Amino acid sequence: MARVAINVDHVATLRQSRLGVEPDPVTAAALVELAGAQGIVVHLREDRRHIQDRDVEILRQTVKTKLNLEMAATPEMVQIALRIKPDVVTLVPEKRQELTTEGGLDAALQEGALKEVVKTFHDGSVAVSLFIDPEPQQIKAAHRLEVEYVEIHTGSFCDAASLARRKEEFDRLLTAARLAKKLGIGVHAGHGVDYRNVHWLRTISEIEEFSIGHSVISRAILVGLDRAVREMIALVNG
């Protein structure tokens, strides 16, 4: 059975639209855990467009499952993560103008720079995951970097406009997940996963954890956060 970790960034997005205090992603995280989620995910962006430093600091004190901090591999973010000590950091690419993360980190191209960042986190007793596209060279680079996890980018699969394309992208995900597992890397998956496409992804037994945010928070607006989380967990493990 795969774990479900919920990204509460979009709770903060709504809060920041008024620069106020509600809704609070910290409160949302507590409700998500009560509903059965096995992890909380937040992305502290360099421009602080949604999650704020204060959120991550309080979440570190209150999350009872696992706190996954998504971040760019910049000196500022590395120092923040080393101070806060999440259970795992997920290194992601980050562009200022993008609405959401548009693709995986090019670990193969940036292997030299990432090696020092990964070492810094390991020296600080923080586990590392890389958000990467489902490509063998990226999985192999992650293995050389000795990270504990990869989060395989499922966006191309989820956005596929035809059944044929979706099958093609599914095969890419399956191949990448199997290679990562063979190399001893923990396999996570996320980006664009929703209540309709997750039934494909749950058949990939190598995936240990799904990171899901937008679809769950969107559904929560209509049916409530507790129900939205429980329904997703049921679909993942149904």
Helices and strands as residue ranges (DSSP letters): E 3-7, H 9-16, H 25-34, E 39-43, H 53-62, E 67-71, H 75-84, E 88-91, H 111-123, E 127-132, H 136-145, E 149-153, H 155-158, H 163-182, E 186-190, H 198-201, E 209-212, H 214-223, H 225-237
